[in-house]
Amino acid sequence: MSLPKIRPYPVPGAAELPAGRVAWLPDPARAALLVHDMQRYFLAPYEGAPVPEVTANIAGLLASARAQGIPVFYTAQPGHQEAADRGLLTEFWGDGIGAVIDTDPRAADIVADLAPEPGESVLVKWRYSAFQRSAFAEQLAARGRDQLLITGVYAHIGCQATAVEAFMRDIKPFLVADAVADFSPERHAQACEYVAQRCGAVLTTADALDALSAPIHAGAPR
């Protein structure tokens, strides 16, 4: 029930992204950025790529968001969880971070290269979706945000679940394909395909940065 070892694989490039059903673009006046579960525990199974590239891409998106006043959110599972809080996750994944926290006290830490800055919200992560048992939707609404750029791990689990729930709350999700990582290239591609066809838009970090820095023209589709 523990996490699998993850062999290196390359993130998809622009030419490898699935066809989408919508032509949405991120809008800096409407978007928020989510850094999903980039904790030491969840990155430990990787044996190299794509973690360095994904981390660098997330760092670039963070820098752009912070420079433009785009709200930044994080999710992070707590190190120790009561059985009632962990619920059915235990049957699929065992004790999670709680299984290693005594030997690695920093297992629950968000990696240093992506550390939150003061004022950025770190949502306690209880289930796959960042919206479950959190005030995420309310915080987005309070900031007038109805678009969500999703980065982090794992693409076909929490990132995809968060994208689906965002869609069901009329928040446009954008899965940043080279700023997420997964168990394998097949799982990674599966998540991108699902989001592109069922609930959101899939784009590269470069395209996201271009869209967020582009002048906004009245009447432009977003």
Order of alpha helices (4+ residues) and beta strands (2+ residues): beta-alpha-alpha-beta-alpha-alpha-beta-alpha-beta-alpha-beta-alpha-beta-alpha
